[in-house]
Amino acid sequence: MEDIKSTILKQNDDEEREHQHVTFLIGDETYGVGVEKVKEIIGMTDITHVPNAAFFMEGVINLRGSVVPVVDLRKKFKMHKREYDNYTVIIIVEVKDRLIGMIVDSVSDVVNIPVSSIQSTPQFTAKIKTDFIEGIGRIENNLIILLDVDMILTEDEIETIETIENSELSSDSDEKEKKTGDDEDQ
């Protein structure tokens, strides 16, 4: 009897619980990322291109002195290219203890999605990767593809980003040392 009671209480808790997501658009689709993963949202800024980077990596930005790699989610999801405009933003998220920028078409809103309205990832064919989809949220008649930012990039892609971050940091320190040396020469 106690097990049935706890099961019913757990179901009621799940139905009442909500998760907050920052929603954004890529094309005509609405995506969401857990609000706890989003550190900030900035407008498009100058992006420094990094040679030999992955096809979806736009480059790096300087965010208050920190080098932050920037990924274009349109490219990562193999969608057609679109010119950046006044609505295009970079969502800075925390991925496995590092900051990464995600370029999206526009940011929408912060929404509360009841746990009972989140369905697990649908199974497609083996050719479609869905590892990074946490689930599908439903608010009224709208569907929101909920992303797991920790799974959007593979381990190899994260290693590549770490290499780029380290090379950018070392080139910055090399420039500072050179500048200091030049100043001392004068």
N, C-alpha and C positions, 0 to 999 in steps of 0.2 A: 504494500500500500504506500509506503514511504517513497519508493522508487517512482511510482506513478505521479505522486504529488510533486516531487522534485523535477520530473520531466515536464510536467505542465507549467511549473513556475519558470523553468528555463526557457520554454517556448514563449511564454508571455514576456520575459525579459528580452529575448531576441526580437520579438515583434515591436517592442517599444524602443529598443536601442537604435541609434542612428550613427552613421559615419559621415563626416564632413569631407567633401571633395572640392578641389578647385577644378572647375570645368573650363575647357577650351575647345576651339574648333580647328580642325584640319580638314579642308574641303567642306563637305556637307555633313561630316560626322562630328559628334560631340564626344570628347574624351574627358576623363577625370583622373586626378591624382590626389591621393590622400593629403589633406591639408598639413599634416604633420611633416611631410616630406618637402613641402614648398618653403623655401627660405625667403624668396622675394620674386617680384615680377618687374622687369625693366623693359623699356622701349628698345627698339633696335639701336645698336651702337656700332662703332667701328670694330670689325672683327679682323684679327691678324691671321692671314692664311698660313697654314703649316704644310710644308712640302711633304709628300708621300703619306699623307694622312688617309684614313679610311674614307670612302666615297661620301659617306653621310656626315662627316665631320667638317664643319665650316671653318673651324680654326679655334682661336682662343681670344678671350677678352680680358681686359684689366678691370677687375671689380674691386675698387678701393685697395689696390696694391696686391691683390691675389690674382694669379693666373687661373682662369676658369675655362676649361674646354667647352666648346659649343657644338651641339649636335642638331642638325636639321631633321626634325621628325618626319617631314614629307619624304626626304631622301631615305631615311632609315626604314620607313614603311613602304618604300618603292612606289610612291605616288608621283604624279606628274609635277613638274616644277612650276612654281608660281612666283612672280616677282614680289619682293617684300614691299609692304606699303605702311601707311600710318597705323594700321591695326595690328601689324605683325609685332609680336613681343618675344622676349626670351624669359622663360620661366626657369629660375635657378632652383634646382632641387638637390637634395642630398642623396647620393647613391653610394652605398657602401663606404660611408665616412669621408666622402669627398664631394665637392660641389661640382655640378655639371649644369650647363645651360641647355635648355631645349627650345628651339625655335618653333613657334606655332603660329597659325594664321591670326588668331585673336583669342583673348581670354574672355570668358563669359561671366562666371559667377562662382560664388562659393555656395554649394548646395548641401543640404542634409538628406541623406538617403537612408531610409529605414533598412535595417539588416534583412528584414523579411522581403524587401524589394530588390535584393541583390541575388542574381542567379549565377551559378558557377559557370566557368568558361565552356562554351559549346565546343564539341569536338568536330573539327573539320577533317579534311583529308590529311594524310601524313605530310603533304607538301606545304601546308600552311602552319607556320610557327605561331603558337598561341601561348607560349611560356610566360610572356610578359603581360598577358591579359589576366587580371585578377578576377574579373567577373563582369557581368552586364547589369547595370543599375537601371531601375525603371522609376521615373517620376511622371505620373499621369500617363500620357501616351508617348513620352519621349524616352528613348534608350540612350544610355551613356556607357561607353566602353571604358571600364575602369582599369587603369594601367598600374602594374607593379614596377616602379622605376628601378628597383634593384635587379630586375630581370630583363630590362630593355636592352642592356648591353651584355654581351657575352664576356666571359673571363678574358679571352684573347683581346677583345676590344678595349676592356678596362686596362689591360697591360699596355696596350698601344697608347692609350690616353696618359697613363702614368709616365711612359717614356717621353711623350711630348711635353707634359708638365715639367718633368725634370730637366729636359733640354732647354725649355723656355726659361726656367729659373736659373740654370747655370749660365745661359747667354746673358741674362739680365745682370748677374753678378760679375761676369766677365766685363761687360760694358761699364759697370760702376768702378771696377778695379782699374780699367784702362783710363777712365775719366779722372780718377784720383791720381793715377800716375802722370797723366798729362798735366794736371793742375800743379803737381809738385815740380815738374820740369820747368814751369814758367816762373 
